[in-house]
Amino acid sequence: MRIVVIAFANFREILGKERQLHAKEGATVGELLEELAASSQAFREAAFDNTGALRDYVLLMINRKRIDPSQELSRQLKDGDELAIFPPLAGG
């Protein structure tokens, strides 16, 4: 199945603005993030801590709706889903 990954801010610098990934049927959000981390050491260091857990500040959205990474990394993705990945955001 095809999943569109859109990255923002410094994640965009690491992964590129948008990429399409082919995932196995029933793949989860966590598995897709692990696949991205396996393909980019810089992404692994930016998004995951030294225990392999997703950093608390990483924001995720599926199809433009925010999800809670602490509870939804096991959420299964569907063909055509869009996963957006945001680093910490600040501004004023």
MARBAKE-528282 format. One record per residue (C-alpha): x negated, z negated, y; residue in three letters. Coordinates in pm, 1 decimal. Example, Ala and Ser with C-alpha at 12.3 -4.5 7.8 and 13.67 -1.06 7.14 Angstrom:
+----------+----------+----------+-----+
|        x |        z |        y | res |
+----------+----------+----------+-----+
|  -1230.0 |   -780.0 |   -450.0 | ALA |
|  -1367.0 |   -714.0 |   -106.0 | SER |
+----------+----------+----------+-----+
//
This chain:
+----------+----------+----------+-----+
|        x |        z |        y | res |
+----------+----------+----------+-----+
|      0.0 |      0.0 |      0.0 | MET |
|   -108.8 |     60.3 |    358.5 | ARG |
|   -155.1 |   -226.9 |    605.9 | ILE |
|   -244.6 |   -175.2 |    972.8 | VAL |
|   -484.3 |   -435.8 |   1113.9 | VAL |
|   -504.9 |   -468.5 |   1491.8 | ILE |
|   -779.7 |   -687.7 |   1634.9 | ALA |
|   -803.1 |   -834.7 |   1984.0 | PHE |
|  -1082.7 |   -958.4 |   2214.5 | ALA |
|  -1405.8 |  -1041.4 |   2029.2 | ASN |
|  -1241.6 |   -961.3 |   1693.1 | PHE |
|  -1186.3 |   -609.4 |   1831.0 | ARG |
|  -1558.5 |   -584.1 |   1905.8 | GLU |
|  -1631.4 |   -678.6 |   1544.6 | ILE |
|  -1359.7 |   -490.1 |   1355.4 | LEU |
|  -1257.9 |   -216.9 |   1595.8 | GLY |
|   -923.5 |   -187.7 |   1771.8 | LYS |
|   -722.0 |    -77.2 |   1472.6 | GLU |
|   -785.2 |      3.0 |   1110.6 | ARG |
|   -572.0 |     93.9 |    816.5 | GLN |
|   -645.1 |    -81.4 |    490.9 | LEU |
|   -522.0 |      0.2 |    145.9 | HIS |
|   -427.3 |   -318.3 |    -34.1 | ALA |
|   -300.5 |   -379.2 |   -383.0 | LYS |
|     71.7 |   -429.5 |   -422.2 | GLU |
|    161.2 |   -793.8 |   -357.1 | GLY |
|   -156.3 |   -868.8 |   -157.7 | ALA |
|   -133.3 |  -1174.6 |     65.8 | THR |
|   -237.9 |  -1235.6 |    425.0 | VAL |
|   -522.9 |  -1456.3 |    299.5 | GLY |
|   -648.0 |  -1189.6 |     58.4 | GLU |
|   -648.4 |   -929.0 |    333.2 | LEU |
|   -843.6 |  -1161.0 |    564.4 | LEU |
|  -1093.2 |  -1224.7 |    283.8 | GLU |
|  -1132.5 |   -850.1 |    237.4 | GLU |
|  -1209.6 |   -812.9 |    608.8 | LEU |
|  -1458.5 |  -1101.7 |    588.4 | ALA |
|  -1627.3 |   -942.9 |    286.8 | ALA |
|  -1674.7 |   -621.0 |    483.8 | SER |
|  -1812.4 |   -791.3 |    797.6 | SER |
|  -2037.0 |  -1097.4 |    811.5 | GLN |
|  -1974.0 |  -1119.7 |   1187.1 | ALA |
|  -1598.2 |  -1144.3 |   1124.7 | PHE |
|  -1652.7 |  -1403.9 |    852.1 | ARG |
|  -1856.1 |  -1621.1 |   1090.1 | GLU |
|  -1608.7 |  -1580.0 |   1376.9 | ALA |
|  -1287.6 |  -1635.1 |   1177.5 | ALA |
|  -1387.8 |  -1875.9 |    899.4 | PHE |
|  -1567.6 |  -2209.3 |    902.3 | ASP |
|  -1857.0 |  -2296.1 |    668.4 | ASN |
|  -1614.6 |  -2421.9 |    400.5 | THR |
|  -1440.2 |  -2082.3 |    391.5 | GLY |
|  -1124.0 |  -2203.0 |    565.4 | ALA |
|   -969.5 |  -1995.3 |    841.6 | LEU |
|  -1057.6 |  -2151.1 |   1176.8 | ARG |
|   -771.0 |  -2340.8 |   1341.2 | ASP |
|   -783.2 |  -2130.1 |   1654.8 | TYR |
|   -725.8 |  -1792.6 |   1486.0 | VAL |
|   -379.6 |  -1658.4 |   1572.9 | LEU |
|   -203.7 |  -1419.2 |   1337.7 | LEU |
|    103.7 |  -1202.1 |   1376.9 | MET |
|    284.3 |   -988.9 |   1122.9 | ILE |
|    495.8 |   -711.5 |   1268.8 | ASN |
|    470.2 |   -874.8 |   1612.9 | ARG |
|    594.2 |  -1214.7 |   1496.2 | LYS |
|    355.5 |  -1508.9 |   1498.7 | ARG |
|    290.8 |  -1678.0 |   1166.5 | ILE |
|    146.6 |  -2019.2 |   1090.3 | ASP |
|   -183.8 |  -1963.7 |    907.7 | PRO |
|   -178.0 |  -2317.9 |    771.7 | SER |
|    136.5 |  -2233.5 |    575.2 | GLN |
|    160.0 |  -1856.7 |    546.6 | GLU |
|   -174.6 |  -1726.4 |    417.9 | LEU |
|     -1.9 |  -1686.5 |     81.0 | SER |
|    268.1 |  -1467.1 |    236.1 | ARG |
|    286.2 |  -1131.8 |     61.2 | GLN |
|    245.7 |   -822.6 |    270.9 | LEU |
|    458.4 |   -509.7 |    239.9 | LYS |
|    365.6 |   -145.9 |    273.8 | ASP |
|    342.1 |    -54.6 |    642.2 | GLY |
|    306.0 |   -412.3 |    770.5 | ASP |
|    101.6 |   -467.4 |   1084.7 | GLU |
|   -131.7 |   -767.1 |   1092.5 | LEU |
|   -262.1 |   -864.0 |   1438.3 | ALA |
|   -559.5 |  -1100.5 |   1464.3 | ILE |
|   -632.9 |  -1292.4 |   1783.5 | PHE |
|   -926.7 |  -1520.5 |   1865.4 | PRO |
|   -868.5 |  -1818.4 |   2095.3 | PRO |
|   -711.7 |  -1711.4 |   2420.6 | LEU |
|   -772.7 |  -1874.9 |   2754.7 | ALA |
|   -705.4 |  -1782.5 |   3108.3 | GLY |
|   -581.0 |  -1905.4 |   3434.1 | GLY |
+----------+----------+----------+-----+
//
